[in-house]
Amino acid sequence: MPSIRQILTGLIFICTISCPLTWSQTTRPASAPAVKGPQRWEKEIAAFEKQDSQNPPPKGALLFTGASSIRMWKSLPQDFPNQTILNRGFGGSQIADATYYADRIIFPYEPKMIFFRAGGNDINAGKTADQAFEDYQAFVAKVRTKLPDTPIVFISLSPAPKRWNERQENKKLNDLVEAYSKQTPGLKFCDVYDLTLTPDGQAREELFIADKLHFNAEGYKLLAERVRPFVPAVAGK
């Protein structure tokens, strides 16, 4: 029979290997993975709703929505004076995220026109241009369920230095959306692909902030110039 000392030694060994495992299992929830899918933007969408409840926006505005290039476009009201502008860009969102939240960040405003820019994050996340295009078609279909006559302007993607290797897939998505827009009433395509390129096809890094992904003030100035022809004229102007 084993001695008492041997028994105690065995118990100590068992405790040594089992206690860390038990501790790890009990603390795992603290390091649980972040929420995935459209729900990860719930706080941002709820913030829009709180803002709307405190200061309800007027109906019939020009609604800009999409990913961070829209969210960070702080000069929108100055770029399009005499227009009622509503910015509902959020996070690093993908096209399907805007579709998911259309009931909360598009339909309540009954916009006169929708300007949409997204798709770059889709491709960066591993989607093909064809998959992102299918998501855009789904976005249009969702919008048309309640806003059948509201024009939708897709502001195209343009190469960014940080995602330079994705530029061809971005261009493919642009081409798909452009062809779709030409054959679909109520859809428009604003081409800004070459906006960030030099004449010899290199990136214009001076148009971006330090992250080499998002526009700086000069970049937004040029973007506004491309978008301006799509903005409806103001009566009496």
Summary of the structure (lengths in Angstrom):
residues: 237
radius of gyration: 24.6
end to end distance: 102.1
largest distance: 103.4
contacts: 669
relative contact order: 0.11
helix: 55%
strand: 11%
